Amino acid sequence: MPTADRPVRVGLAACLALAAVPVAATEPEPEPGYGWMANHGQISAALVYGSTETDEDYSFAISCNNKWKQSRMTVYEDVAGAKVGEPLTIEIGVGAAKVAVEGTTDSDEMSGFVFGVAKKFAVKPMVAVLAGAGPTVIEMSKVTVTMPEKGRAEAVSEFAKA
C-alpha cells in the first residue's frame, strides 16, 4: 500500500543515482585574445599559451635551445604565499597522461607575483603529454590552472618539429 513518503524516497533514490554518474570535465573556454602558439628559429623553439597580440602576456611557455641543449618552462600564475627561490613540482596533465618536472619559484618586476619556473628538463616527455586530447591541467604548489585544448595539437606539432 503506497504511503505519503514513498514519492520522496523514489525522488531521493533518483537523485542519488544521477549523482553517481560521472560528469566529464568540461573544456574551458579560451581567454579572449589568448591561444596556443609555436615559434622557432634556427636553434631554438617555443610553445606558448598566451596573448596572440603581444609576446609579453602569457600563462604558459616552454622553450628549448637545441644547440645548447637547454630547456625552460614558465607557468606564469601567482603562487600565493611563496617566496622566490622555493622548490616546487610542476605537473602537466592532459587526459590520463601526466609529467612532472622539478622547478623553483621566481618573480619579476612587472607583476610582482611569484610564479613557477623549471629549467634543464627533458622536453620529449612534455611534448608527448601535451600531444594528447583534452584540456591541459597544470598543478604547482596549491595552484591549479586549466588551459583549453583548442589549437594546442597544431602548436605542439609545430614545436615538436623544431
Protein Blocks (a to p, Z undefined) as FASTA:
>chain_A
ZZfklmmmmmmmmmmmmmmpccddddddddehiacdddddfkbccdddddfkbckbcfbd
cdddfklopacdddddddehiaehiacdddddehjbccdddddddddfklopacdddehi
afklmmmmmmmgcdddddehjbccdddfehklmmmmmmmmZZ
